[in-house]
Amino acid sequence: MSEADEGILCVACGSGRVTSSMIDRSIRLPFMDEVVISVHIEECSNCGSSGDFLSRNDPIIESAILNVEKMFVRQTLDLFSEDWGISFVSIQRIFSLPFGTLNRWKAGIFTPEATALLRLIRALPGLIVMAEEGYSRKWHLNATEGIT
């Protein structure tokens, strides 16, 4: 902990006896390694409350998540082309995505829906074959086998 920071008041008791420091926290998203970020923490020596009293951590966390998601998208798209041998054009055709979509995603321009689709494909690569075969009845029956 650092020395008491002037101007920071405890959100619980209103005391100015608050110290501020940085601590490491980890973030883990599906298919990605853990990322460690430093976040602010304040602690009141009067009542013992602690937390992000000044709400400074949200932008730090949001930025870290976005950076990890960008890495995930790039790695997944590289997996398609380099490891699985599937072209962007094929993926776009198979999933009825507009031309240039995967290039935009690789450049870091994507939506949460794009990330969700890529996570599904990473978890269930058979979706590519299923989609390529037009989601035929045999795929539906195999996928729902055992579900009542």
C-alpha positions in Angstrom: 0.0 0.0 0.0 1.1 3.5 -0.6 0.8 6.4 1.8 -2.6 8.0 2.3 -3.8 9.7 -0.8 -5.3 13.1 -0.4 -8.7 13.7 -1.9 -9.8 10.0 -1.9 -12.7 9.4 0.4 -13.9 6.0 1.5 -17.1 5.1 -0.3 -18.4 3.2 2.8 -17.7 5.6 5.7 -16.5 8.9 4.0 -13.1 8.9 5.8 -10.1 10.4 4.1 -7.8 7.8 5.7 -7.5 5.9 2.4 -4.4 4.4 0.9 -4.1 3.5 -2.8 -2.0 0.9 -4.6 -1.8 -1.2 -7.7 -2.3 -5.0 -7.6 -2.1 -7.7 -10.3 -5.2 -9.4 -11.4 -5.5 -12.1 -14.1 -7.9 -12.3 -17.0 -8.6 -15.5 -18.9 -10.8 -15.8 -21.9 -11.7 -19.0 -23.8 -8.8 -20.5 -25.9 -6.4 -17.9 -24.6 -3.6 -17.8 -22.1 -4.1 -15.9 -18.9 -3.2 -12.2 -19.0 -2.1 -10.3 -15.9 -3.1 -6.7 -15.6 -2.4 -4.1 -12.9 -5.4 -2.5 -11.3 -6.0 0.2 -8.7 -7.2 -0.7 -5.2 -8.0 1.7 -2.4 -8.2 0.7 1.2 -9.8 2.6 4.1 -7.8 2.3 7.4 -10.9 3.6 9.2 -13.5 1.0 8.3 -11.4 -1.6 6.4 -13.4 -1.3 3.1 -11.4 -1.8 0.0 -12.0 -1.6 -3.8 -11.7 0.7 -6.8 -13.2 3.8 -5.0 -12.5 6.1 -8.0 -13.7 3.6 -10.7 -10.4 3.7 -12.6 -10.3 0.0 -13.3 -13.1 -0.4 -15.8 -11.2 1.1 -18.8 -8.1 -0.9 -17.9 -10.0 -4.2 -17.8 -12.0 -3.3 -21.0 -8.8 -2.5 -22.9 -7.1 -5.7 -21.7 -10.2 -7.8 -22.8 -10.3 -6.1 -26.2 -6.6 -6.8 -26.7 -7.0 -10.4 -25.8 -10.0 -10.8 -28.1 -8.0 -9.2 -31.0 -5.2 -11.8 -30.4 -7.8 -14.6 -30.3 -9.4 -13.5 -33.6 -6.0 -13.2 -35.3 -4.9 -16.6 -33.9 -8.1 -18.3 -35.0 -8.0 -16.9 -38.5 -4.4 -17.9 -38.8 -5.4 -21.4 -37.6 -8.0 -21.6 -40.4 -5.5 -20.7 -43.2 -2.2 -22.0 -41.9 -3.1 -25.1 -39.9 -6.5 -26.2 -41.3 -5.8 -25.1 -44.9 -9.1 -23.3 -45.3 -9.1 -20.0 -47.2 -10.9 -16.9 -46.0 -13.1 -17.0 -49.1 -14.2 -20.5 -48.3 -15.0 -19.6 -44.7 -17.0 -16.6 -45.8 -18.9 -18.7 -48.4 -19.6 -21.5 -46.0 -21.0 -19.2 -43.3 -22.6 -16.7 -45.7 -20.3 -13.8 -44.5 -20.0 -10.7 -46.7 -16.8 -10.5 -48.8 -13.9 -9.0 -46.8 -15.3 -9.9 -43.4 -12.5 -12.0 -42.2 -9.9 -9.5 -43.4 -11.7 -6.8 -41.3 -11.8 -9.2 -38.3 -8.0 -9.9 -38.7 -7.4 -6.1 -38.8 -9.2 -5.8 -35.4 -12.6 -4.7 -36.6 -15.1 -7.2 -35.3 -18.2 -7.5 -33.2 -19.0 -9.7 -30.1 -21.0 -11.9 -32.5 -17.9 -12.4 -34.6 -15.9 -13.5 -31.5 -18.8 -15.9 -30.5 -18.8 -17.5 -34.0 -15.1 -18.0 -33.9 -15.3 -19.5 -30.4 -17.9 -22.0 -31.6 -15.8 -22.9 -34.6 -12.7 -23.4 -32.4 -14.7 -25.5 -30.0 -16.5 -27.5 -32.7 -14.5 -27.5 -35.9 -17.0 -29.9 -37.4 -19.3 -26.9 -37.8 -17.3 -26.0 -40.9 -18.0 -29.3 -42.5 -21.6 -29.2 -41.3 -22.1 -25.7 -42.8 -20.4 -26.7 -46.0 -22.8 -29.6 -46.5 -25.8 -27.3 -46.0 -26.7 -28.4 -42.5 -28.1 -31.6 -43.8 -30.5 -33.7 -41.8 -27.8 -36.3 -41.1 -25.8 -33.6 -39.3 -28.9 -32.5 -37.3 -29.5 -36.1 -36.2 -25.9 -36.7 -35.2 -25.7 -33.4 -33.3 -29.0 -34.1 -31.4 -28.3 -37.7 -30.7 -29.0 -38.4 -27.0 -30.9 -35.1 -26.5 -34.5 -35.6 -25.5 
